[in-house]
Each structure stands twice: as structure tokens, then as C-alpha cells.
Amino acid sequence: MLWAYFYCYQLTLDAYKKDGGATDCEIPVVVYQEQGNQVVQANSQAIKEGIECGQGLAQAAALCPHVHILGFNRDTEKETLLFLAHRLYPLASDIVIDAHNAIAIRLDNLLQYYGGLNALWHVLINELHSAGIHYYFATAWGVEAARLLAHNKTNRYTDNKESIILLLSRCRLEQTSLDSKTIATLAKVGVRQVGQLLKLPVHELGQRFSNDTIRYLTALRGETFPKYVLFRPSISFKQLKNLSFEVENTQHLLPSIKALLISLEHYLRARNLLTSSILFQVHFREAEPLSIAVNGAMPFATQKDWLALVELKVESLLLPEPAIAISLTCQQFEPIENDGNNFFSHRFTSVAQKQLVGRLKAKLGDNSTLHPKAGNSHTFEGMTVNQVEEITPAYTADIIPTFLFERPMPLNLPTRICFGPIRLQTQWWSSAASQKDYFIAETNHGVRLLVFKDVNACWWTQGVYS
């Protein structure tokens, strides 16, 4: 077997930079873990100021008073790691999420598809670089051995067993997953390097150490291979992003919204899916989450199309209190139709119209647009309606106009008859009986109208064709 291990040592900083935060060349940024009162991540500018990982917050602030501090959150880092796993899954099927900041990928079962280790490795590295993730890496016959080499910052990939053994032998016991008591016991007999440990007979170690220690050592040697739970992508998309600071203006939410939409775009592209409905939730400290539903007139996949609708949706939105996080959920998907078009191509005739309808709904509300439809009636007054509530089949005829006036208006334009007449005599059994001869007339500008002549030979216009 051959596994690659990627130790993502600054996931919080990478996510902050991707969301539009300060880059390495701007201001010093550190990630602070309150539980241990220490800096766990620092960008290059902070390191230039003398800040190092492991320092306390007071020491870091003394070295650089203007340092920007981010809170460490293990769950947030795991969310970022899951997003990375979703991006890598179309390239490699056997993926293991290890802790909150590391990912392992099995390589040996993919070599025949990629034509060798070099080609496969460059595909994976290119995807990691596109995601903007910093990492240390290594390869070995098992996850445990690859983990040890990656934490040792080996940064080499190879499938040569002798090379892997040589790299492992140079690691210190403190870098392994052994507990401190076991490391101290081995140090008393002069064993401080992994190379020394691997040379000891297993049966002698089994008399002095626990079964967990023996299982770890045999896995490190490649004699046993522990079972790991493989990553499988979720059937729906949901991602939560904690904001770097409390946001009071909805316009300041747009960078985080864009980052979530980019994640959704990668999710959809990897599965050849589209969606026409997404749901944002803005989270607060005290108030209930604020839901923002965005519906498109047609299914989209790219963040550019969705962002244009979301901007219209949130520009007039008022937050009840400062926001601390925002999440995106998408559960309704549509497959891409195999109509011969490229995935990113657009048909102007249909797309432009539906994009306009989507923008109007995002700006004015879901009830801002009405679609003319054929009503279930044999009279022209009921043939064209804006909404059909009945389930019964609608009446269809070529003479049905697109738009009907609320009431007929006198015809005072010069027109010529294109079609007709059609005589309709309604309610002949009551005093409200009416008789009309209907025609389709065309004006000098080419506009076609629905006109009729009543029993008094007066001409009226009742609708317009489009």
C-alpha cells in the first residue's frame, strides 16, 4: 500500500485569507487558542515581528501591538478540511480525515489510472494549490508512518521502501503518537530515535508496553494496517463560516457569502449538477438566525450568477444585531441536460429572460413577477390569467392573447384584420347575455391586438399579443 499524508498546519489562516482577509504582506495575523493560552498559527508578517507559535497572547501583543488576532476553533477547521475533501474526492476515492487539520489519501490503487506516481502527485498538488492550503506532506506504506513523516516536515513523495525507512529512522520519538510515559521509559534505555525503536524485537517490547503501543509500532513498520473510516461526500451541501469580526452592515457579509458560493460551485461542478434554490442563514449571539432564501428563475452552478442575485437580496436587509457567522445550505439539485451545450455555455434567448426574472424576484420579492398563462375558460375574459389555481387542464387555442386588459377599451387606432371573425355568445339564458365577433387586428407598427365588434357595431380592443 502507499498513502500520502497532508498536514495542513494553518487552516484558520488559509480560510481567513481566502475570505478576503489580510495577506502575508499586509498586517501580522495570528491564531490564538484560548484553552492553552498560546499562539498556534502565525503568518509571515507576524513571524517577522518576532511572534512564534507557542507564545502567550501577552507576549505576542508586546512584540507586535497591532497584531490581528483570530480565535482558534477546531470545528471550523474541520469544516474547511471537509470542503477540501469534497474537492479531492473526484480525483481520489480513498480519503481519510485525520483529526481536524490533516488528510490522508491512498495512492497505490490509483497509479494505473494516472499512469504513475508523478502524474497522480501533480494532479493532487495542483488541486491543493488551487484551494490555497498550506501543508507539510509525505508518503509511506501506511497512514501512521506517513503522518510521522509529514509532522517531521519531510516534504518528499516516494514509493521506495528503503527511502521511507531511512526517513523514518531520522525522526524523534517526541514526534510519534506514543504517550509521554512510553517515550520517557524508552529514553531511559537510550532509545530516542524512531530508527532505534524499529530495530527492537516486537516480542521484547510486548513484555514491557501496552497493546496500544504494540499496535502502533506494528502499523509504523507496515506489518499491520489499521482500518480507517473513509470519507464519503454528503448528499446535500451545507457549510458554516464563522466571521472574523462581528458584522453590522450586510454589505460586509458579501466576502463570506462569495466564499460560500465558491465552495458550492466546486461541489456542483464535481457532480455535474445545478441548483435553482439556496438558503443562507445569518447567525447572531442572542437573536434567532435570519434566513435568506434565494431562488433563481433557472438553475445555476457558478458563484458569479448566484452572487448577483444575493447582492440584490441583502442590500436592503437589516440585521437585528451584529452577525457572528453565516451558513449556506442547498438540498435541491438538478442534473445538467445533455443538450449538446458546454457546461458553461448559455443560450441568450432563454437565459437572458430567466436571469431578468431572477433579478426581479431577488430585488422585489418572489411575488413581484407574474407569468401569463392560459385559463380554463372558453371566454376571452378568462382565457389569459396571471396565475392558474385550478388543477383542471387549461383551455388552449391559437387565438388566446398574451395580455388581457382589465376592461375593453374603444379601438381608436388604424388597423387591418388578420384573422376572424369568431362569434362568441355567452350567457344567452340570462339577462346578461352578450354577443361579440372577435378578430385579430394588426396596427401600422406591427402590434397585434385582440379586437371585437359588439351588437351595436362598436369596435373594442381587449388584449395584446406578444
Secondary structure by P-SEA (a helix, b strand, c coil): cbbbbbbcccaaaaaaaaacccccccbbbbbbbccccccccccaaaaaacccccccaaaaaaacccbbbbbbbaaaaaaaaaaaaaaacccccccccccccbbbbbccccccccccaaaaaaaaaaaaaaacccccccccccaaaaaaaaaaccccccccaaaaaaaaaacccccccccaaaaaaaaaaccccaaaaaaccaaaaaacccaaaaaaaaaaaccbbbbbbbbbbbcbbbbbbbbcccccccccaaaaaaaaaaaaaaaaaaacbbbcbbbbbbbcccccbbbbbbbbccccccaaaaaaaaaaacccccccccccbbbbbbccccccccccccccccccccaaaaaaaaaaaaacccccbbbbbbcccccccccccccccccccccccccccccccccccccccbbbbccccbbbbcccccccbbbbbbbbbbcccccccccccccccbbbbccccc
